Amino acid sequence: QVQLVESGGGLVQAGGSLRLSCAASGRTFSSYAMGWFRQAPGKEREFVVAISGSGFIKYYADSVKGRFSISRDNAKNTVYLQMNSLKPEDTAVYYCAAATRVTMRPPEYEYWGPGIQVTVSS
Protein backbone atom coordinates (compact mmCIF):
# COMPACT_ATOMS: atom_id res chain seq x y z
CA GLN A 1 0.00 0.00 0.00
CA VAL A 2 1.27 3.45 -0.93
CA GLN A 3 -0.27 6.70 0.22
CA LEU A 4 0.50 9.89 -1.66
CA VAL A 5 0.04 13.52 -0.68
CA GLU A 6 0.71 16.49 -2.94
CA SER A 7 1.80 19.94 -1.76
CA GLY A 8 3.08 23.20 -3.21
CA GLY A 9 0.17 24.23 -5.34
CA GLY A 10 -1.43 27.66 -5.42
CA LEU A 11 -1.96 30.78 -7.48
CA VAL A 12 0.80 32.17 -9.70
CA GLN A 13 0.99 34.71 -12.50
CA ALA A 14 1.70 33.65 -16.05
CA GLY A 15 5.43 33.26 -16.56
CA GLY A 16 5.98 32.32 -12.95
CA SER A 17 7.12 29.09 -11.34
CA LEU A 18 5.87 26.58 -8.81
CA ARG A 19 7.32 23.39 -7.40
CA LEU A 20 4.96 20.61 -6.48
CA SER A 21 5.98 17.87 -4.09
CA CYS A 22 4.46 14.46 -3.60
CA ALA A 23 5.30 12.63 -0.39
CA ALA A 24 4.82 8.88 -0.34
CA SER A 25 4.38 6.49 2.55
CA GLY A 26 5.92 3.03 2.65
CA ARG A 27 9.39 1.58 2.44
CA THR A 28 9.31 0.55 -1.23
CA PHE A 29 9.09 3.98 -2.81
CA SER A 30 12.11 3.42 -5.06
CA SER A 31 10.43 0.41 -6.64
CA TYR A 32 7.62 2.57 -8.02
CA ALA A 33 7.57 4.74 -11.06
CA MET A 34 5.90 8.06 -10.32
CA GLY A 35 3.78 10.20 -12.55
CA TRP A 36 2.11 13.58 -12.52
CA PHE A 37 -1.25 14.10 -14.18
CA ARG A 38 -3.60 17.05 -14.33
CA GLN A 39 -7.27 17.67 -14.88
CA ALA A 40 -8.77 20.99 -15.87
CA PRO A 41 -12.48 21.75 -15.41
CA GLY A 42 -14.55 19.99 -18.06
CA LYS A 43 -11.58 18.06 -19.41
CA GLU A 44 -10.24 14.57 -19.01
CA ARG A 45 -7.27 13.79 -16.82
CA GLU A 46 -4.10 14.07 -18.87
CA PHE A 47 -0.55 12.86 -18.53
CA VAL A 48 2.09 15.47 -17.65
CA VAL A 49 5.33 13.71 -16.75
CA ALA A 50 6.65 10.44 -15.34
CA ILE A 51 9.87 9.13 -13.85
CA SER A 52 11.15 5.62 -13.29
CA GLY A 53 11.99 4.25 -9.86
CA SER A 54 15.70 4.83 -10.45
CA GLY A 55 15.10 8.28 -11.87
CA PHE A 56 16.94 7.47 -15.09
CA ILE A 57 13.90 7.34 -17.37
CA LYS A 58 11.63 10.36 -17.76
CA TYR A 59 8.68 10.97 -20.04
CA TYR A 60 7.20 14.40 -20.71
CA ALA A 61 4.02 15.50 -22.43
CA ASP A 62 4.76 17.70 -25.44
CA SER A 63 2.83 20.55 -23.86
CA VAL A 64 5.28 20.82 -20.94
CA LYS A 65 8.62 19.88 -22.49
CA GLY A 66 11.25 22.48 -21.76
CA ARG A 67 9.12 24.07 -19.03
CA PHE A 68 8.47 21.31 -16.48
CA SER A 69 10.98 19.01 -14.84
CA ILE A 70 10.44 15.93 -12.71
CA SER A 71 12.85 14.60 -10.12
CA ARG A 72 12.75 12.30 -7.12
CA ASP A 73 14.57 11.80 -3.85
CA ASN A 74 14.16 8.16 -2.86
CA ALA A 75 15.76 8.78 0.52
CA LYS A 76 12.92 11.20 1.28
CA ASN A 77 10.17 9.22 -0.46
CA THR A 78 9.34 12.33 -2.45
CA VAL A 79 8.88 13.22 -6.09
CA TYR A 80 8.98 16.81 -7.33
CA LEU A 81 7.51 18.67 -10.27
CA GLN A 82 9.27 21.92 -11.08
CA MET A 83 7.02 24.07 -13.26
CA ASN A 84 8.51 27.09 -14.98
CA SER A 85 7.15 29.55 -17.54
CA LEU A 86 3.63 28.72 -16.43
CA LYS A 87 0.74 29.50 -18.72
CA PRO A 88 -2.97 29.98 -17.96
CA GLU A 89 -3.64 26.70 -19.78
CA ASP A 90 -1.59 24.91 -17.11
CA THR A 91 -4.39 25.66 -14.64
CA ALA A 92 -5.68 22.35 -13.31
CA VAL A 93 -5.78 20.00 -10.38
CA TYR A 94 -2.47 18.15 -10.35
CA TYR A 95 -2.25 14.55 -9.16
CA CYS A 96 0.74 12.39 -8.41
CA ALA A 97 0.47 8.66 -8.90
CA ALA A 98 2.52 5.49 -8.47
CA ALA A 99 2.89 2.57 -10.86
CA THR A 100 4.98 -0.57 -11.04
CA ARG A 101 6.55 0.59 -14.29
CA VAL A 102 7.09 3.97 -15.93
CA THR A 103 4.23 4.73 -18.27
CA MET A 104 2.09 7.57 -19.58
CA ARG A 105 -1.16 5.63 -19.23
CA PRO A 106 -3.34 6.55 -16.24
CA PRO A 107 -4.96 3.09 -15.91
CA GLU A 108 -1.55 1.61 -15.12
CA TYR A 109 -1.13 3.80 -12.06
CA GLU A 110 -2.26 1.94 -8.97
CA TYR A 111 -2.06 4.66 -6.32
CA TRP A 112 -3.16 8.28 -6.54
CA GLY A 113 -2.89 11.35 -4.37
CA PRO A 114 -5.93 13.52 -3.64
CA GLY A 115 -4.74 16.25 -5.99
CA ILE A 116 -3.76 19.87 -5.55
CA GLN A 117 -4.94 23.00 -7.34
CA VAL A 118 -2.62 25.03 -9.53
CA THR A 119 -4.03 28.27 -10.92
CA VAL A 120 -2.13 30.43 -13.38
CA SER A 121 -3.52 33.93 -13.89
CA SER A 122 -3.02 35.87 -17.09
Salt bridges, closest charged atoms under 4 A:
GLU46 OE2 - ARG38 NE 2.57
ASP62 OD1 - LYS65 NZ 3.19
ASP90 OD1 - ARG38 NH1 2.87
ASP90 OD2 - ARG67 NH1 2.74
GLU108 OE1 - ARG101 NE 2.97
GLU108 OE2 - ARG105 NH1 2.87
